[in-house]
Amino acid sequence: MDLKQYFHLSDKGPLLNVNQDRCFFDLEQLIFGVLDGCGGSGIGDVAALEIEKKVIEHYSSFSADPDATMSFFYNSRYKLELNALVNSLHFSHNYLFKKNEDLPLGHRASCSGVLAVQSENSLNFLSVGAGNSFLIREKELFSIYESNLCIGISSLNSNEFIPENSIGMYAKLDYLLKEVIISAGDTFILSSDGLIFKNNSEDLIEKILNISSNSEINQFFEYSNLKGNKDNQSAIILRY
């Protein structure tokens, strides 16, 4: 199944001065991801960039050698590409976790991520921490992953939330895997938790389907802000 269009946008949001989110993609290897760094200015944003580079680097090494040993994870139920992506994330997680061990608590970083890799006619999702992914098929919106449903959240106050699991945070890395068979006309959305879908209306879905430029994603960021978002915002939209 061929990817026909893709759009992406990342913004610091309505209140924060630093954007710790990142959108990344590799169109040759058909990897896509939205990362949400945690740790403050010069810490979380740097961690998100490092994780992006490490994931692509390790995934490229697996792609170059299909017989490479999957050191951390292998499940025959999943496509080779998803197995490679999981192992790439484990390598990246271990890198950040070991880096954190040598730092005081106030200087440690972590990173949530919603990642996807295409394998022929399927899009395979790897999600950890805070983030969202959705599918629009025949003008209906389906949830693939939503952070408030798939991970625990510890509330510190009404405006601050910390994922109980994220890349580089703890020795054990928990994540959710899903495989979605692609149908012609499908639209997929990967986003940080700064993009809020609380109104599954025909109008909202139609606006997403009519996006024709990166800048038009801003209208959904503004919608999320009206719904109470105070965080960074990032989204990748894939059309098949």
Buried (B, 14 or more C-beta within 10 A) or exposed (E): BEBEEBBBBBBBBBEBEBBBBBBBBBEEBBBBBBBBBBBEEEBBBBBBBBBBEBBBEBBBBBBEEEEEEBEBBEEEEBBBBBBBBBBBBBBBBBBBBEBBEEEEEEEBBBBBBBBBBBBEEBBBBBBBBBBBBBBBBEEEBEEBBBBEEBBEEEEEEEEEBBBEBBBBBBEEBEBBBBEBEBEEEBBBBBBBBBBBBEEEEEEBBEBBEEBEEBEBBEEBBEBBBEEEBBBBBBBBBBBB
